[in-house]
């Protein structure tokens, strides 16, 4: 079984999303960042406006528009601390 990341997306008021994922993609002030299991610890400032995409096992993806905050990668997984997080509605192409 592929290694998974434990991901928590937290806004100021509430925990928005929590679970296991294969990858997290977020735009920081340093540029777009993709985090896979085993990634080195880091702390990044989220770009504004920004979006966090959480890729799940099986090809599903959840996306949130975020405003302000930080992305933290540790041995325990990924935590996104956003001032606000709004689900992106699925768009059909």
PDB file as gemmi writes it, atoms N, CA and C in Angstrom:
CRYST1    1.000    1.000    1.000  90.00  90.00  90.00 P 1                      
ATOM      1  N   UNK A   1       0.840  -1.184   0.000  1.00  0.00           N  
ATOM      2  CA  UNK A   1       0.000   0.000   0.000  1.00  0.00           C  
ATOM      3  C   UNK A   1       0.886   1.249   0.000  1.00  0.00           C  
ATOM      4  N   UNK A   2       0.500   2.234  -0.791  1.00  0.00           N  
ATOM      5  CA  UNK A   2       1.291   3.466  -0.886  1.00  0.00           C  
ATOM      6  C   UNK A   2       1.242   4.222   0.431  1.00  0.00           C  
ATOM      7  N   UNK A   3       2.357   4.871   0.713  1.00  0.00           N  
ATOM      8  CA  UNK A   3       2.419   5.689   1.916  1.00  0.00           C  
ATOM      9  C   UNK A   3       1.443   6.848   1.792  1.00  0.00           C  
ATOM     10  N   UNK A   4       0.873   7.261   2.907  1.00  0.00           N  
ATOM     11  CA  UNK A   4      -0.103   8.351   2.894  1.00  0.00           C  
ATOM     12  C   UNK A   4       0.392   9.487   3.783  1.00  0.00           C  
ATOM     13  N   UNK A   5      -0.119  10.664   3.513  1.00  0.00           N  
ATOM     14  CA  UNK A   5       0.133  11.845   4.335  1.00  0.00           C  
ATOM     15  C   UNK A   5      -1.078  12.067   5.218  1.00  0.00           C  
ATOM     16  N   UNK A   6      -0.864  12.439   6.457  1.00  0.00           N  
ATOM     17  CA  UNK A   6      -1.999  12.878   7.267  1.00  0.00           C  
ATOM     18  C   UNK A   6      -2.123  14.383   7.063  1.00  0.00           C  
ATOM     19  N   UNK A   7      -3.306  14.834   6.651  1.00  0.00           N  
ATOM     20  CA  UNK A   7      -3.508  16.236   6.294  1.00  0.00           C  
ATOM     21  C   UNK A   7      -4.592  16.838   7.169  1.00  0.00           C  
ATOM     22  N   UNK A   8      -4.329  18.039   7.680  1.00  0.00           N  
ATOM     23  CA  UNK A   8      -5.348  18.799   8.387  1.00  0.00           C  
ATOM     24  C   UNK A   8      -5.398  20.183   7.776  1.00  0.00           C  
ATOM     25  N   UNK A   9      -6.610  20.592   7.391  1.00  0.00           N  
ATOM     26  CA  UNK A   9      -6.840  21.945   6.885  1.00  0.00           C  
ATOM     27  C   UNK A   9      -7.703  22.635   7.931  1.00  0.00           C  
ATOM     28  N   UNK A  10      -7.157  23.674   8.543  1.00  0.00           N  
ATOM     29  CA  UNK A  10      -7.813  24.330   9.665  1.00  0.00           C  
ATOM     30  C   UNK A  10      -7.972  25.806   9.353  1.00  0.00           C  
ATOM     31  N   UNK A  11      -9.197  26.305   9.481  1.00  0.00           N  
ATOM     32  CA  UNK A  11      -9.430  27.743   9.379  1.00  0.00           C  
ATOM     33  C   UNK A  11      -9.543  28.284  10.802  1.00  0.00           C  
ATOM     34  N   UNK A  12      -9.558  29.594  10.926  1.00  0.00           N  
ATOM     35  CA  UNK A  12      -9.567  30.216  12.252  1.00  0.00           C  
ATOM     36  C   UNK A  12     -10.718  29.671  13.110  1.00  0.00           C  
ATOM     37  N   UNK A  13     -11.876  29.476  12.493  1.00  0.00           N  
ATOM     38  CA  UNK A  13     -13.065  29.101  13.263  1.00  0.00           C  
ATOM     39  C   UNK A  13     -13.242  27.608  13.457  1.00  0.00           C  
ATOM     40  N   UNK A  14     -12.671  26.783  12.572  1.00  0.00           N  
ATOM     41  CA  UNK A  14     -13.042  25.365  12.588  1.00  0.00           C  
ATOM     42  C   UNK A  14     -12.033  24.514  11.836  1.00  0.00           C  
ATOM     43  N   UNK A  15     -12.076  23.218  12.116  1.00  0.00           N  
ATOM     44  CA  UNK A  15     -11.319  22.265  11.299  1.00  0.00           C  
ATOM     45  C   UNK A  15     -12.141  22.023  10.036  1.00  0.00           C  
ATOM     46  N   UNK A  16     -11.556  22.293   8.887  1.00  0.00           N  
ATOM     47  CA  UNK A  16     -12.287  22.243   7.619  1.00  0.00           C  
ATOM     48  C   UNK A  16     -12.228  20.841   7.010  1.00  0.00           C  
ATOM     49  N   UNK A  17     -11.050  20.241   7.004  1.00  0.00           N  
ATOM     50  CA  UNK A  17     -10.882  18.924   6.388  1.00  0.00           C  
ATOM     51  C   UNK A  17      -9.750  18.206   7.102  1.00  0.00           C  
ATOM     52  N   UNK A  18      -9.935  16.918   7.296  1.00  0.00           N  
ATOM     53  CA  UNK A  18      -8.887  16.122   7.921  1.00  0.00           C  
ATOM     54  C   UNK A  18      -8.946  14.723   7.344  1.00  0.00           C  
ATOM     55  N   UNK A  19      -7.796  14.143   7.066  1.00  0.00           N  
ATOM     56  CA  UNK A  19      -7.800  12.783   6.548  1.00  0.00           C  
ATOM     57  C   UNK A  19      -6.457  12.409   5.958  1.00  0.00           C  
ATOM     58  N   UNK A  20      -6.448  11.284   5.289  1.00  0.00           N  
ATOM     59  CA  UNK A  20      -5.230  10.770   4.664  1.00  0.00           C  
ATOM     60  C   UNK A  20      -5.239  11.131   3.184  1.00  0.00           C  
ATOM     61  N   UNK A  21      -4.083  11.497   2.673  1.00  0.00           N  
ATOM     62  CA  UNK A  21      -3.977  11.897   1.272  1.00  0.00           C  
ATOM     63  C   UNK A  21      -2.652  11.430   0.702  1.00  0.00           C  
ATOM     64  N   UNK A  22      -2.588  11.407  -0.633  1.00  0.00           N  
ATOM     65  CA  UNK A  22      -1.342  11.019  -1.302  1.00  0.00           C  
ATOM     66  C   UNK A  22      -0.446  12.220  -1.553  1.00  0.00           C  
ATOM     67  N   UNK A  23      -1.059  13.405  -1.683  1.00  0.00           N  
ATOM     68  CA  UNK A  23      -0.277  14.594  -2.018  1.00  0.00           C  
ATOM     69  C   UNK A  23      -1.089  15.839  -1.685  1.00  0.00           C  
ATOM     70  N   UNK A  24      -0.390  16.887  -1.310  1.00  0.00           N  
ATOM     71  CA  UNK A  24      -1.017  18.195  -1.096  1.00  0.00           C  
ATOM     72  C   UNK A  24      -0.287  19.198  -1.979  1.00  0.00           C  
ATOM     73  N   UNK A  25      -1.058  20.007  -2.707  1.00  0.00           N  
ATOM     74  CA  UNK A  25      -0.476  21.054  -3.543  1.00  0.00           C  
ATOM     75  C   UNK A  25      -1.023  22.383  -3.043  1.00  0.00           C  
ATOM     76  N   UNK A  26      -0.112  23.324  -2.777  1.00  0.00           N  
ATOM     77  CA  UNK A  26      -0.534  24.646  -2.303  1.00  0.00           C  
ATOM     78  C   UNK A  26       0.354  25.701  -2.926  1.00  0.00           C  
ATOM     79  N   UNK A  27      -0.193  26.893  -3.089  1.00  0.00           N  
ATOM     80  CA  UNK A  27       0.625  27.994  -3.593  1.00  0.00           C  
ATOM     81  C   UNK A  27       1.085  28.822  -2.405  1.00  0.00           C  
ATOM     82  N   UNK A  28       2.402  28.941  -2.286  1.00  0.00           N  
ATOM     83  CA  UNK A  28       2.973  29.759  -1.217  1.00  0.00           C  
ATOM     84  C   UNK A  28       3.602  31.005  -1.846  1.00  0.00           C  
ATOM     85  N   UNK A  29       4.067  31.884  -0.996  1.00  0.00           N  
ATOM     86  CA  UNK A  29       4.730  33.096  -1.488  1.00  0.00           C  
ATOM     87  C   UNK A  29       6.014  32.744  -2.244  1.00  0.00           C  
ATOM     88  N   UNK A  30       6.517  31.520  -2.052  1.00  0.00           N  
ATOM     89  CA  UNK A  30       7.728  31.060  -2.757  1.00  0.00           C  
ATOM     90  C   UNK A  30       7.405  30.376  -4.082  1.00  0.00           C  
ATOM     91  N   UNK A  31       6.113  30.138  -4.336  1.00  0.00           N  
ATOM     92  CA  UNK A  31       5.708  29.437  -5.542  1.00  0.00           C  
ATOM     93  C   UNK A  31       4.855  28.228  -5.196  1.00  0.00           C  
ATOM     94  N   UNK A  32       4.444  27.484  -6.228  1.00  0.00           N  
ATOM     95  CA  UNK A  32       3.588  26.313  -5.979  1.00  0.00           C  
ATOM     96  C   UNK A  32       4.422  25.187  -5.381  1.00  0.00           C  
ATOM     97  N   UNK A  33       3.826  24.508  -4.441  1.00  0.00           N  
ATOM     98  CA  UNK A  33       4.547  23.497  -3.675  1.00  0.00           C  
ATOM     99  C   UNK A  33       3.731  22.206  -3.675  1.00  0.00           C  
ATOM    100  N   UNK A  34       4.369  21.105  -4.000  1.00  0.00           N  
ATOM    101  CA  UNK A  34       3.725  19.795  -3.913  1.00  0.00           C  
ATOM    102  C   UNK A  34       4.367  19.007  -2.792  1.00  0.00           C  
ATOM    103  N   UNK A  35       3.560  18.483  -1.886  1.00  0.00           N  
ATOM    104  CA  UNK A  35       4.081  17.753  -0.734  1.00  0.00           C  
ATOM    105  C   UNK A  35       3.651  16.291  -0.830  1.00  0.00           C  
ATOM    106  N   UNK A  36       4.637  15.410  -0.816  1.00  0.00           N  
ATOM    107  CA  UNK A  36       4.412  13.964  -0.840  1.00  0.00           C  
ATOM    108  C   UNK A  36       4.849  13.382   0.502  1.00  0.00           C  
ATOM    109  N   UNK A  37       4.416  12.151   0.816  1.00  0.00           N  
ATOM    110  CA  UNK A  37       4.896  11.526   2.062  1.00  0.00           C  
ATOM    111  C   UNK A  37       6.420  11.523   2.118  1.00  0.00           C  
ATOM    112  N   UNK A  38       6.970  11.791   3.290  1.00  0.00           N  
ATOM    113  CA  UNK A  38       8.413  11.810   3.457  1.00  0.00           C  
ATOM    114  C   UNK A  38       9.057  13.148   3.137  1.00  0.00           C  
ATOM    115  N   UNK A  39       8.252  14.153   2.832  1.00  0.00           N  
ATOM    116  CA  UNK A  39       8.782  15.486   2.515  1.00  0.00           C  
ATOM    117  C   UNK A  39       9.518  16.058   3.728  1.00  0.00           C  
ATOM    118  N   UNK A  40      10.584  16.790   3.470  1.00  0.00           N  
ATOM    119  CA  UNK A  40      11.330  17.435   4.555  1.00  0.00           C  
ATOM    120  C   UNK A  40      10.433  18.451   5.261  1.00  0.00           C  
ATOM    121  N   UNK A  41      10.607  18.621   6.572  1.00  0.00           N  
ATOM    122  CA  UNK A  41       9.816  19.610   7.304  1.00  0.00           C  
ATOM    123  C   UNK A  41      10.010  21.012   6.725  1.00  0.00           C  
ATOM    124  N   UNK A  42       8.930  21.765   6.667  1.00  0.00           N  
ATOM    125  CA  UNK A  42       9.041  23.150   6.217  1.00  0.00           C  
ATOM    126  C   UNK A  42       7.843  23.935   6.705  1.00  0.00           C  
ATOM    127  N   UNK A  43       7.979  25.249   6.673  1.00  0.00           N  
ATOM    128  CA  UNK A  43       6.889  26.158   7.000  1.00  0.00           C  
ATOM    129  C   UNK A  43       6.825  27.166   5.868  1.00  0.00           C  
ATOM    130  N   UNK A  44       5.669  27.283   5.231  1.00  0.00           N  
ATOM    131  CA  UNK A  44       5.531  28.220   4.119  1.00  0.00           C  
ATOM    132  C   UNK A  44       4.344  29.132   4.346  1.00  0.00           C  
ATOM    133  N   UNK A  45       4.452  30.358   3.849  1.00  0.00           N  
ATOM    134  CA  UNK A  45       3.334  31.291   3.926  1.00  0.00           C  
ATOM    135  C   UNK A  45       2.481  31.120   2.684  1.00  0.00           C  
ATOM    136  N   UNK A  46       1.153  30.961   2.879  1.00  0.00           N  
ATOM    137  CA  UNK A  46       0.257  30.785   1.739  1.00  0.00           C  
ATOM    138  C   UNK A  46       0.145  32.082   0.957  1.00  0.00           C  
ATOM    139  N   UNK A  47       0.146  31.969  -0.366  1.00  0.00           N  
ATOM    140  CA  UNK A  47      -0.056  33.129  -1.234  1.00  0.00           C  
ATOM    141  C   UNK A  47      -1.523  33.543  -1.151  1.00  0.00           C  
ATOM    142  N   UNK A  48      -1.770  34.816  -1.388  1.00  0.00           N  
ATOM    143  CA  UNK A  48      -3.156  35.299  -1.409  1.00  0.00           C  
ATOM    144  C   UNK A  48      -3.454  35.909  -2.761  1.00  0.00           C  
ATOM    145  N   UNK A  49      -4.557  35.588  -3.432  1.00  0.00           N  
ATOM    146  CA  UNK A  49      -5.409  34.461  -3.025  1.00  0.00           C  
ATOM    147  C   UNK A  49      -4.714  33.151  -3.351  1.00  0.00           C  
ATOM    148  N   UNK A  50      -5.054  32.118  -2.650  1.00  0.00           N  
ATOM    149  CA  UNK A  50      -4.399  30.841  -2.870  1.00  0.00           C  
ATOM    150  C   UNK A  50      -5.390  29.715  -2.928  1.00  0.00           C  
ATOM    151  N   UNK A  51      -4.898  28.545  -3.281  1.00  0.00           N  
ATOM    152  CA  UNK A  51      -5.742  27.357  -3.328  1.00  0.00           C  
ATOM    153  C   UNK A  51      -4.924  26.186  -2.808  1.00  0.00           C  
ATOM    154  N   UNK A  52      -5.583  25.331  -2.042  1.00  0.00           N  
ATOM    155  CA  UNK A  52      -4.971  24.105  -1.549  1.00  0.00           C  
ATOM    156  C   UNK A  52      -5.708  22.941  -2.194  1.00  0.00           C  
ATOM    157  N   UNK A  53      -4.944  22.044  -2.821  1.00  0.00           N  
ATOM    158  CA  UNK A  53      -5.529  20.863  -3.452  1.00  0.00           C  
ATOM    159  C   UNK A  53      -5.007  19.630  -2.725  1.00  0.00           C  
ATOM    160  N   UNK A  54      -5.940  18.788  -2.293  1.00  0.00           N  
ATOM    161  CA  UNK A  54      -5.592  17.581  -1.550  1.00  0.00           C  
ATOM    162  C   UNK A  54      -5.946  16.391  -2.440  1.00  0.00           C  
ATOM    163  N   UNK A  55      -4.913  15.645  -2.834  1.00  0.00           N  
ATOM    164  CA  UNK A  55      -5.131  14.504  -3.737  1.00  0.00           C  
ATOM    165  C   UNK A  55      -5.251  13.233  -2.906  1.00  0.00           C  
ATOM    166  N   UNK A  56      -6.386  12.554  -3.073  1.00  0.00           N  
ATOM    167  CA  UNK A  56      -6.692  11.365  -2.287  1.00  0.00           C  
ATOM    168  C   UNK A  56      -6.356  10.103  -3.062  1.00  0.00           C  
ATOM    169  N   UNK A  57      -6.250   8.994  -2.338  1.00  0.00           N  
ATOM    170  CA  UNK A  57      -6.053   7.696  -2.985  1.00  0.00           C  
ATOM    171  C   UNK A  57      -7.231   7.443  -3.906  1.00  0.00           C  
ATOM    172  N   UNK A  58      -6.964   6.874  -5.067  1.00  0.00           N  
ATOM    173  CA  UNK A  58      -8.043   6.570  -5.993  1.00  0.00           C  
ATOM    174  C   UNK A  58      -8.324   7.693  -6.965  1.00  0.00           C  
ATOM    175  N   UNK A  59      -7.509   8.752  -6.919  1.00  0.00           N  
ATOM    176  CA  UNK A  59      -7.634   9.798  -7.923  1.00  0.00           C  
ATOM    177  C   UNK A  59      -8.564  10.943  -7.580  1.00  0.00           C  
ATOM    178  N   UNK A  60      -9.269  10.854  -6.450  1.00  0.00           N  
ATOM    179  CA  UNK A  60     -10.131  11.970  -6.065  1.00  0.00           C  
ATOM    180  C   UNK A  60      -9.284  13.149  -5.606  1.00  0.00           C  
ATOM    181  N   UNK A  61      -9.873  14.337  -5.681  1.00  0.00           N  
ATOM    182  CA  UNK A  61      -9.172  15.537  -5.228  1.00  0.00           C  
ATOM    183  C   UNK A  61     -10.169  16.484  -4.583  1.00  0.00           C  
ATOM    184  N   UNK A  62      -9.785  17.077  -3.471  1.00  0.00           N  
ATOM    185  CA  UNK A  62     -10.600  18.128  -2.868  1.00  0.00           C  
ATOM    186  C   UNK A  62      -9.792  19.413  -2.916  1.00  0.00           C  
ATOM    187  N   UNK A  63     -10.464  20.510  -3.225  1.00  0.00           N  
ATOM    188  CA  UNK A  63      -9.789  21.799  -3.374  1.00  0.00           C  
ATOM    189  C   UNK A  63     -10.491  22.852  -2.538  1.00  0.00           C  
ATOM    190  N   UNK A  64      -9.696  23.749  -1.967  1.00  0.00           N  
ATOM    191  CA  UNK A  64     -10.227  24.857  -1.178  1.00  0.00           C  
ATOM    192  C   UNK A  64      -9.523  26.136  -1.590  1.00  0.00           C  
ATOM    193  N   UNK A  65     -10.313  27.203  -1.724  1.00  0.00           N  
ATOM    194  CA  UNK A  65      -9.732  28.533  -1.866  1.00  0.00           C  
ATOM    195  C   UNK A  65      -9.406  29.001  -0.464  1.00  0.00           C  
ATOM    196  N   UNK A  66      -8.176  29.428  -0.250  1.00  0.00           N  
ATOM    197  CA  UNK A  66      -7.764  29.862   1.084  1.00  0.00           C  
ATOM    198  C   UNK A  66      -7.290  31.302   1.037  1.00  0.00           C  
ATOM    199  N   UNK A  67      -7.462  31.972   2.159  1.00  0.00           N  
ATOM    200  CA  UNK A  67      -6.984  33.351   2.289  1.00  0.00           C  
ATOM    201  C   UNK A  67      -6.071  33.406   3.499  1.00  0.00           C  
ATOM    202  N   UNK A  68      -4.850  33.819   3.271  1.00  0.00           N  
ATOM    203  CA  UNK A  68      -3.914  34.002   4.381  1.00  0.00           C  
ATOM    204  C   UNK A  68      -3.566  32.708   5.082  1.00  0.00           C  
ATOM    205  N   UNK A  69      -2.498  32.738   5.831  1.00  0.00           N  
ATOM    206  CA  UNK A  69      -2.145  31.603   6.661  1.00  0.00           C  
ATOM    207  C   UNK A  69      -0.853  30.922   6.232  1.00  0.00           C  
ATOM    208  N   UNK A  70      -0.678  29.709   6.752  1.00  0.00           N  
ATOM    209  CA  UNK A  70       0.580  28.991   6.612  1.00  0.00           C  
ATOM    210  C   UNK A  70       0.351  27.522   6.289  1.00  0.00           C  
ATOM    211  N   UNK A  71       1.365  26.923   5.695  1.00  0.00           N  
ATOM    212  CA  UNK A  71       1.410  25.489   5.438  1.00  0.00           C  
ATOM    213  C   UNK A  71       2.589  24.956   6.239  1.00  0.00           C  
ATOM    214  N   UNK A  72       2.332  23.943   7.053  1.00  0.00           N  
ATOM    215  CA  UNK A  72       3.390  23.362   7.866  1.00  0.00           C  
ATOM    216  C   UNK A  72       3.526  21.886   7.524  1.00  0.00           C  
ATOM    217  N   UNK A  73       4.749  21.464   7.210  1.00  0.00           N  
ATOM    218  CA  UNK A  73       5.018  20.053   6.941  1.00  0.00           C  
ATOM    219  C   UNK A  73       5.909  19.543   8.059  1.00  0.00           C  
ATOM    220  N   UNK A  74       5.477  18.459   8.707  1.00  0.00           N  
ATOM    221  CA  UNK A  74       6.286  17.864   9.775  1.00  0.00           C  
ATOM    222  C   UNK A  74       6.308  16.356   9.584  1.00  0.00           C  
ATOM    223  N   UNK A  75       6.976  15.662  10.483  1.00  0.00           N  
ATOM    224  CA  UNK A  75       7.010  14.201  10.408  1.00  0.00           C  
ATOM    225  C   UNK A  75       5.608  13.624  10.546  1.00  0.00           C  
ATOM    226  N   UNK A  76       4.704  14.370  11.180  1.00  0.00           N  
ATOM    227  CA  UNK A  76       3.337  13.888  11.395  1.00  0.00           C  
ATOM    228  C   UNK A  76       2.445  14.092  10.176  1.00  0.00           C  
ATOM    229  N   UNK A  77       2.857  14.938   9.246  1.00  0.00           N  
ATOM    230  CA  UNK A  77       2.036  15.180   8.070  1.00  0.00           C  
ATOM    231  C   UNK A  77       1.992  16.659   7.730  1.00  0.00           C  
ATOM    232  N   UNK A  78       0.883  17.074   7.157  1.00  0.00           N  
ATOM    233  CA  UNK A  78       0.738  18.445   6.661  1.00  0.00           C  
ATOM    234  C   UNK A  78      -0.405  19.122   7.403  1.00  0.00           C  
ATOM    235  N   UNK A  79      -0.142  20.334   7.880  1.00  0.00           N  
ATOM    236  CA  UNK A  79      -1.196  21.148   8.476  1.00  0.00           C  
ATOM    237  C   UNK A  79      -1.265  22.451   7.710  1.00  0.00           C  
ATOM    238  N   UNK A  80      -2.463  22.814   7.277  1.00  0.00           N  
ATOM    239  CA  UNK A  80      -2.685  24.097   6.627  1.00  0.00           C  
ATOM    240  C   UNK A  80      -3.517  24.931   7.591  1.00  0.00           C  
ATOM    241  N   UNK A  81      -2.956  26.069   8.006  1.00  0.00           N  
ATOM    242  CA  UNK A  81      -3.651  26.989   8.907  1.00  0.00           C  
ATOM    243  C   UNK A  81      -4.028  28.206   8.089  1.00  0.00           C  
ATOM    244  N   UNK A  82      -5.299  28.318   7.741  1.00  0.00           N  
ATOM    245  CA  UNK A  82      -5.754  29.402   6.873  1.00  0.00           C  
ATOM    246  C   UNK A  82      -6.687  30.329   7.643  1.00  0.00           C  
ATOM    247  N   UNK A  83      -6.692  31.595   7.255  1.00  0.00           N  
ATOM    248  CA  UNK A  83      -7.643  32.521   7.871  1.00  0.00           C  
ATOM    249  C   UNK A  83      -9.056  32.164   7.438  1.00  0.00           C  
ATOM    250  N   UNK A  84      -9.214  31.731   6.189  1.00  0.00           N  
ATOM    251  CA  UNK A  84     -10.505  31.212   5.731  1.00  0.00           C  
ATOM    252  C   UNK A  84     -10.249  30.171   4.659  1.00  0.00           C  
ATOM    253  N   UNK A  85     -11.163  29.222   4.568  1.00  0.00           N  
ATOM    254  CA  UNK A  85     -11.057  28.159   3.551  1.00  0.00           C  
ATOM    255  C   UNK A  85     -12.456  27.861   3.024  1.00  0.00           C  
ATOM    256  N   UNK A  86     -12.605  27.975   1.714  1.00  0.00           N  
ATOM    257  CA  UNK A  86     -13.898  27.770   1.073  1.00  0.00           C  
ATOM    258  C   UNK A  86     -13.772  26.650   0.050  1.00  0.00           C  
ATOM    259  N   UNK A  87     -14.631  25.635   0.133  1.00  0.00           N  
ATOM    260  CA  UNK A  87     -14.547  24.556  -0.852  1.00  0.00           C  
ATOM    261  C   UNK A  87     -14.729  25.092  -2.270  1.00  0.00           C  
ATOM    262  N   UNK A  88     -13.923  24.560  -3.190  1.00  0.00           N  
ATOM    263  CA  UNK A  88     -14.067  24.908  -4.605  1.00  0.00           C  
ATOM    264  C   UNK A  88     -15.088  23.943  -5.184  1.00  0.00           C  
ATOM    265  N   UNK A  89     -16.132  24.465  -5.792  1.00  0.00           N  
ATOM    266  CA  UNK A  89     -17.130  23.561  -6.364  1.00  0.00           C  
ATOM    267  C   UNK A  89     -16.524  22.853  -7.560  1.00  0.00           C  
ATOM    268  N   UNK A  90     -16.890  21.606  -7.721  1.00  0.00           N  
ATOM    269  CA  UNK A  90     -16.364  20.808  -8.836  1.00  0.00           C  
ATOM    270  C   UNK A  90     -16.815  21.444 -10.147  1.00  0.00           C  
ATOM    271  N   UNK A  91     -15.867  21.685 -11.015  1.00  0.00           N  
ATOM    272  CA  UNK A  91     -16.183  22.310 -12.299  1.00  0.00           C  
ATOM    273  C   UNK A  91     -16.109  21.256 -13.393  1.00  0.00           C  
ATOM    274  N   UNK A  92     -17.118  21.214 -14.231  1.00  0.00           N  
ATOM    275  CA  UNK A  92     -17.076  20.282 -15.347  1.00  0.00           C  
ATOM    276  C   UNK A  92     -16.425  20.978 -16.536  1.00  0.00           C  
ATOM    277  N   UNK A  93     -15.592  20.240 -17.251  1.00  0.00           N  
ATOM    278  CA  UNK A  93     -14.864  20.824 -18.394  1.00  0.00           C  
ATOM    279  C   UNK A  93     -15.585  20.499 -19.670  1.00  0.00           C  
TER     280      UNK A  93                                                      
END                                                                             
